[in-house]
Amino acid sequence: MGAVPPFFLDKTMKNVLEYFCFEYKQNFILNWKFWFLMPLIFGLSRPFTQR
């Protein structure tokens, strides 16, 4: 990582953050359902995996 110029890394991080912010706005309801359902799915599957 030391060979990567700092300005390149900053530009990349900025693009990544902007992309995720855009995706989050686009898929707000989808994300809400995802974060709401994931604990339920893991909670239901846990007894089966811990036999």
C-alpha positions as CSV (number, residue, x, y, z in Angstrom):
1,M,0.0,0.0,0.0
2,G,3.0,2.3,0.5
3,A,3.5,2.6,-3.2
4,V,0.0,4.1,-3.8
5,P,0.0,7.9,-4.0
6,P,-2.1,9.4,-1.3
7,F,-4.1,11.6,-3.7
8,F,-5.0,8.5,-5.7
9,L,-6.2,6.7,-2.5
10,D,-8.2,9.8,-1.5
11,K,-9.9,10.0,-4.9
12,T,-10.7,6.3,-4.8
13,M,-12.2,6.5,-1.3
14,K,-14.2,9.6,-2.3
15,N,-15.6,7.7,-5.3
16,V,-16.4,4.6,-3.2
17,L,-18.2,6.7,-0.5
18,E,-20.2,8.6,-3.1
19,Y,-21.1,5.3,-4.8
20,F,-22.3,3.7,-1.5
21,C,-24.2,6.9,-0.6
22,F,-26.0,6.8,-4.0
23,E,-26.7,3.1,-3.7
24,Y,-28.0,3.5,-0.2
25,K,-30.4,6.3,-1.3
26,Q,-31.5,4.2,-4.3
27,N,-32.1,1.1,-2.2
28,F,-33.2,2.6,1.1
29,I,-36.3,0.4,1.5
30,L,-34.4,-2.7,0.3
31,N,-31.7,-2.0,2.8
32,W,-34.2,-1.5,5.6
33,K,-35.8,-4.8,4.8
34,F,-32.4,-6.5,4.5
35,W,-31.2,-5.3,8.0
36,F,-34.6,-6.1,9.4
37,L,-34.8,-9.6,8.0
38,M,-31.2,-10.7,8.4
39,P,-31.4,-11.1,12.2
40,L,-34.7,-13.1,11.8
41,I,-33.1,-15.4,9.3
42,F,-30.0,-15.9,11.4
43,G,-32.2,-16.4,14.5
44,L,-34.2,-19.1,12.7
45,S,-31.2,-20.9,11.2
46,R,-29.1,-20.8,14.4
47,P,-30.8,-23.8,16.1
48,F,-30.2,-25.9,13.0
49,T,-26.5,-25.0,12.8
50,Q,-25.8,-25.5,16.5
51,R,-26.9,-29.2,16.8
